[in-house]
Amino acid sequence: MKTEIFTFCDFAQENGGKLTVVGTFDTILASKFPCVHPQLSVVIRMRFDMWEFKAHAFKVEARNLNNELMMEPVSGTLDVKGAGNTTAVTHLVFSIMNLKFQTDGVVNFIMFLDDKEATSTPLYVRKIERPRHGVGAA
């Protein structure tokens, strides 16, 4: 299996084998902590070779740098089938609502396939300073 896309975005959907991804990003900015990000979509596009065509168990975890889970893992089964080609593509698309961050840092999203770590990608959470308004402010 090869990972072709592993990203976060504002909106994503899979429809009839076509993947739509809108507003991809890897960083969330917040002015104070703790903070809650209201909604984001996770998109993983995987390409399987023909000898991998079968059902595969998957799990996606989100862990901070202290190895603490940031949300309940997402798990299920991917049924990979070929359509006459030597490879097949499978899309995994899901949304996360109200993801809470206690502090800035990095959250690693890790995908396990058949109980083995297959791929991962970081989501950066950064603190931004809001500009001060008033006398002398530009």
VONUNU-758187 format. One record per residue (C-alpha): residue number from 1; x, y, z; residue in three letters. Coordinates in steps of 0.001 Angstrom, whole numbers, plus 500000, padded with zeros to 6 digits. Example, Ala and Ser with C-alpha at 12.3 -4.5 7.8 and 13.67 -1.06 7.14 Angstrom:
+------+--------+--------+--------+-------+
! zase !     px !     py !     pz ! vexza !
+------+--------+--------+--------+-------+
!    1 ! 512300 ! 495500 ! 507800 !   ALA !
!    2 ! 513670 ! 498940 ! 507140 !   SER !
+------+--------+--------+--------+-------+
This chain:
+------+--------+--------+--------+-------+
! zase !     px !     py !     pz ! vexza !
+------+--------+--------+--------+-------+
!    1 ! 500000 ! 500000 ! 500000 !   MET !
!    2 ! 501158 ! 503494 ! 499165 !   LYS !
!    3 ! 499685 ! 506659 ! 500642 !   THR !
!    4 ! 498986 ! 509199 ! 497916 !   GLU !
!    5 ! 497198 ! 511802 ! 500080 !   ILE !
!    6 ! 496951 ! 512255 ! 503844 !   PHE !
!    7 ! 495635 ! 515727 ! 504615 !   THR !
!    8 ! 493285 ! 517865 ! 506672 !   PHE !
!    9 ! 490745 ! 520113 ! 505004 !   CYS !
!   10 ! 487608 ! 522188 ! 505436 !   ASP !
!   11 ! 485436 ! 519808 ! 503395 !   PHE !
!   12 ! 485855 ! 516456 ! 501675 !   ALA !
!   13 ! 483661 ! 513826 ! 500075 !   GLN !
!   14 ! 484034 ! 510643 ! 498105 !   GLU !
!   15 ! 481402 ! 509961 ! 495479 !   ASN !
!   16 ! 481587 ! 507100 ! 493020 !   GLY !
!   17 ! 485359 ! 506822 ! 493282 !   GLY !
!   18 ! 485912 ! 510567 ! 492848 !   LYS !
!   19 ! 487508 ! 512462 ! 495711 !   LEU !
!   20 ! 486726 ! 516133 ! 496399 !   THR !
!   21 ! 489006 ! 517995 ! 498813 !   VAL !
!   22 ! 488453 ! 521691 ! 499630 !   VAL !
!   23 ! 490695 ! 523906 ! 501732 !   GLY !
!   24 ! 493584 ! 521619 ! 502664 !   THR !
!   25 ! 495805 ! 522694 ! 505580 !   PHE !
!   26 ! 498306 ! 521370 ! 508141 !   ASP !
!   27 ! 498217 ! 524169 ! 510736 !   THR !
!   28 ! 495540 ! 525482 ! 513090 !   ILE !
!   29 ! 496081 ! 528937 ! 514588 !   LEU !
!   30 ! 494566 ! 529936 ! 517931 !   ALA !
!   31 ! 494842 ! 533103 ! 519987 !   SER !
!   32 ! 494287 ! 531365 ! 523338 !   LYS !
!   33 ! 494299 ! 527899 ! 524884 !   PHE !
!   34 ! 492526 ! 525696 ! 525520 !   PRO !
!   35 ! 490760 ! 526061 ! 522180 !   CYS !
!   36 ! 488299 ! 524044 ! 520140 !   VAL !
!   37 ! 488465 ! 523621 ! 516376 !   HIS !
!   38 ! 484814 ! 523278 ! 515321 !   PRO !
!   39 ! 485196 ! 520945 ! 512330 !   GLN !
!   40 ! 487831 ! 519465 ! 510069 !   LEU !
!   41 ! 487881 ! 516608 ! 507595 !   SER !
!   42 ! 490609 ! 513997 ! 507327 !   VAL !
!   43 ! 491365 ! 512520 ! 503901 !   VAL !
!   44 ! 493542 ! 509493 ! 503198 !   ILE !
!   45 ! 493943 ! 508178 ! 499640 !   ARG !
!   46 ! 495694 ! 504814 ! 499419 !   MET !
!   47 ! 496827 ! 502814 ! 496406 !   ARG !
!   48 ! 496957 ! 499023 ! 496715 !   PHE !
!   49 ! 498706 ! 496559 ! 494426 !   ASP !
!   50 ! 496686 ! 493626 ! 493115 !   MET !
!   51 ! 498112 ! 491148 ! 495648 !   TRP !
!   52 ! 496689 ! 493430 ! 498388 !   GLU !
!   53 ! 493085 ! 493258 ! 497085 !   PHE !
!   54 ! 491128 ! 492078 ! 500125 !   LYS !
!   55 ! 489516 ! 493446 ! 503275 !   ALA !
!   56 ! 491881 ! 495392 ! 505537 !   HIS !
!   57 ! 491198 ! 496539 ! 509101 !   ALA !
!   58 ! 492163 ! 500160 ! 509705 !   PHE !
!   59 ! 492435 ! 502489 ! 512681 !   LYS !
!   60 ! 493324 ! 506182 ! 512793 !   VAL !
!   61 ! 494614 ! 507685 ! 516032 !   GLU !
!   62 ! 495466 ! 511284 ! 516911 !   ALA !
!   63 ! 498198 ! 511602 ! 519545 !   ARG !
!   64 ! 499987 ! 514607 ! 521002 !   ASN !
!   65 ! 503711 ! 514689 ! 521724 !   LEU !
!   66 ! 503060 ! 513149 ! 525158 !   ASN !
!   67 ! 501533 ! 510163 ! 523308 !   ASN !
!   68 ! 498074 ! 510993 ! 524717 !   GLU !
!   69 ! 495031 ! 510289 ! 522554 !   LEU !
!   70 ! 493396 ! 513521 ! 521388 !   MET !
!   71 ! 490137 ! 511856 ! 520295 !   MET !
!   72 ! 488523 ! 508457 ! 520066 !   GLU !
!   73 ! 490225 ! 506401 ! 517325 !   PRO !
!   74 ! 488350 ! 505948 ! 514060 !   VAL !
!   75 ! 488316 ! 502321 ! 512915 !   SER !
!   76 ! 486675 ! 500028 ! 510431 !   GLY !
!   77 ! 487304 ! 497875 ! 507385 !   THR !
!   78 ! 488438 ! 498825 ! 503899 !   LEU !
!   79 ! 487289 ! 496375 ! 501225 !   ASP !
!   80 ! 489859 ! 496811 ! 498459 !   VAL !
!   81 ! 488687 ! 495503 ! 495084 !   LYS !
!   82 ! 490230 ! 495871 ! 491693 !   GLY !
!   83 ! 488408 ! 497042 ! 488577 !   ALA !
!   84 ! 490605 ! 495287 ! 486039 !   GLY !
!   85 ! 493694 ! 497374 ! 486795 !   ASN !
!   86 ! 496850 ! 496190 ! 488519 !   THR !
!   87 ! 496261 ! 498684 ! 491330 !   THR !
!   88 ! 493202 ! 499997 ! 493166 !   ALA !
!   89 ! 492582 ! 503242 ! 495029 !   VAL !
!   90 ! 490633 ! 503506 ! 498266 !   THR !
!   91 ! 489593 ! 506729 ! 499983 !   HIS !
!   92 ! 489076 ! 507165 ! 503687 !   LEU !
!   93 ! 487206 ! 510389 ! 504497 !   VAL !
!   94 ! 485836 ! 511389 ! 507897 !   PHE !
!   95 ! 485035 ! 514554 ! 509819 !   SER !
!   96 ! 486052 ! 515485 ! 513344 !   ILE !
!   97 ! 483850 ! 517847 ! 515307 !   MET !
!   98 ! 484971 ! 520034 ! 518223 !   ASN !
!   99 ! 488558 ! 518833 ! 518521 !   LEU !
!  100 ! 489982 ! 520360 ! 521719 !   LYS !
!  101 ! 493582 ! 521483 ! 522136 !   PHE !
!  102 ! 494946 ! 522239 ! 525612 !   GLN !
!  103 ! 498100 ! 523889 ! 524291 !   THR !
!  104 ! 499996 ! 524548 ! 521099 !   ASP !
!  105 ! 502165 ! 521801 ! 519622 !   GLY !
!  106 ! 501869 ! 518899 ! 517214 !   VAL !
!  107 ! 499211 ! 516225 ! 516917 !   VAL !
!  108 ! 500269 ! 513170 ! 514932 !   ASN !
!  109 ! 497514 ! 511402 ! 513026 !   PHE !
!  110 ! 498585 ! 507778 ! 512615 !   ILE !
!  111 ! 496879 ! 505228 ! 510390 !   MET !
!  112 ! 497226 ! 501542 ! 511186 !   PHE !
!  113 ! 496405 ! 498974 ! 508540 !   LEU !
!  114 ! 495973 ! 495364 ! 509662 !   ASP !
!  115 ! 497391 ! 496336 ! 513094 !   ASP !
!  116 ! 500618 ! 497802 ! 511621 !   LYS !
!  117 ! 501466 ! 501484 ! 511412 !   GLU !
!  118 ! 501060 ! 502331 ! 507730 !   ALA !
!  119 ! 501375 ! 506122 ! 507533 !   THR !
!  120 ! 501091 ! 509321 ! 509531 !   SER !
!  121 ! 500919 ! 513074 ! 509137 !   THR !
!  122 ! 501267 ! 515981 ! 511580 !   PRO !
!  123 ! 498710 ! 518637 ! 512432 !   LEU !
!  124 ! 500419 ! 521723 ! 513849 !   TYR !
!  125 ! 498655 ! 523876 ! 516428 !   VAL !
!  126 ! 500195 ! 527335 ! 516824 !   ARG !
!  127 ! 499484 ! 530308 ! 519056 !   LYS !
!  128 ! 499090 ! 533656 ! 517327 !   ILE !
!  129 ! 499150 ! 537030 ! 519008 !   GLU !
!  130 ! 496244 ! 539287 ! 518181 !   ARG !
!  131 ! 497245 ! 542847 ! 517295 !   PRO !
!  132 ! 496510 ! 545394 ! 519990 !   ARG !
!  133 ! 494208 ! 548245 ! 519091 !   HIS !
!  134 ! 494445 ! 551738 ! 520493 !   GLY !
!  135 ! 496996 ! 554502 ! 520703 !   VAL !
!  136 ! 499991 ! 553859 ! 518509 !   GLY !
!  137 ! 498480 ! 550790 ! 516865 !   ALA !
!  138 ! 499031 ! 550615 ! 513146 !   ALA !
+------+--------+--------+--------+-------+
